[in-house]
Amino acid sequence: MNAFPISAFRANRLVVEFRRITLQELRNLSNDNEIINYIRHPATVNIISQALGRQLEPNSGIYSYSQGDIVVIVVLNQSQRGQEVQQVQPEDLLLYQLTVHELV
């Protein structure tokens, strides 16, 4: 995901934990887990695909939180409002692991 969209919040109570992670931690996290990509930005998807050694495709689908989900949020470390960034380097990205602890 590329943000923490409040529109995906469909509960009365959502308890999450945020933690900044590295690309190596993302690789470790993804080793035996299913990956569902919700990033639509091609250059960002390309960097994540390279880091994981798996081909991901851009996806503009809509995510809804589920208890127990582990979500990785990927953002540019400098916002580029109003323009589409064509090239992204690993150092341009900030990654956050979000763990959904409670959804009521």
C-alpha positions in Angstrom: 0.0 0.0 0.0 1.1 3.6 -0.5 -0.7 5.2 2.4 -2.9 4.5 5.5 -6.3 5.0 3.8 -9.0 5.7 6.3 -11.5 4.4 3.7 -10.2 0.9 4.3 -11.2 1.2 7.9 -14.6 -0.5 8.2 -14.9 -1.1 11.9 -15.8 0.6 15.2 -12.3 -0.1 16.6 -9.0 -0.8 14.8 -5.8 -1.4 16.8 -2.7 -1.4 14.7 1.1 -1.2 15.3 3.3 0.7 12.9 7.0 0.0 12.6 9.6 1.3 10.1 11.3 -1.6 8.3 14.1 -2.0 5.7 14.0 -3.7 2.3 15.9 -6.6 3.9 13.2 -6.9 6.6 10.6 -6.9 3.8 12.4 -9.7 2.1 12.4 -11.7 5.3 8.8 -11.0 5.9 7.7 -12.1 2.5 9.7 -15.4 2.3 6.8 -17.8 2.9 3.9 -15.4 2.9 1.4 -14.6 0.2 1.9 -11.1 -1.2 -1.0 -9.1 -2.5 0.1 -5.8 -4.0 -2.0 -2.6 -3.7 0.6 -0.2 -5.1 -0.4 1.4 -8.4 2.8 3.4 -9.1 4.9 1.3 -11.6 8.4 2.6 -10.6 7.7 1.8 -6.9 6.3 -1.7 -7.8 9.4 -2.3 -9.9 11.8 -1.5 -6.9 9.7 -3.8 -4.6 9.6 -6.6 -7.2 13.4 -6.4 -7.5 13.9 -6.4 -3.7 11.6 -9.5 -3.3 12.8 -11.4 -6.4 9.1 -11.7 -7.5 7.3 -10.0 -10.3 4.5 -7.8 -9.0 2.1 -5.8 -11.1 0.7 -2.4 -10.3 -2.7 -2.6 -8.7 -5.2 0.1 -7.9 -7.5 -2.3 -6.0 -9.1 -1.4 -2.7 -7.8 -2.9 0.5 -9.9 -3.6 3.6 -8.2 -4.3 6.9 -8.6 -7.8 8.4 -7.5 -8.8 11.9 -4.1 -10.5 11.8 -3.1 -8.8 8.5 0.5 -7.7 8.1 0.6 -4.7 5.7 3.6 -3.0 4.3 3.1 0.7 3.5 5.5 2.1 1.0 5.9 5.9 0.5 8.4 8.2 -1.1 10.5 9.9 1.5 9.8 13.2 -0.3 6.3 13.8 -1.5 6.0 14.6 -5.2 2.5 16.2 -5.4 1.0 16.8 -8.8 3.6 14.8 -10.7 4.2 11.2 -11.6 7.7 10.1 -10.5 9.2 8.0 -13.3 12.3 6.7 -11.6 12.6 5.5 -8.0 15.7 4.2 -6.2 15.5 2.1 -3.0 16.8 5.0 -0.9 13.8 7.1 -2.1 11.4 4.8 -0.3 10.2 4.6 3.3 8.7 1.3 4.4 6.4 0.7 7.3 5.0 -2.6 8.6 1.5 -2.3 9.9 0.1 -5.2 11.9 -3.6 -5.3 12.5 -4.1 -6.5 16.2 -7.7 -5.8 16.7 -10.7 -5.1 14.4 -14.1 -4.9 16.0 
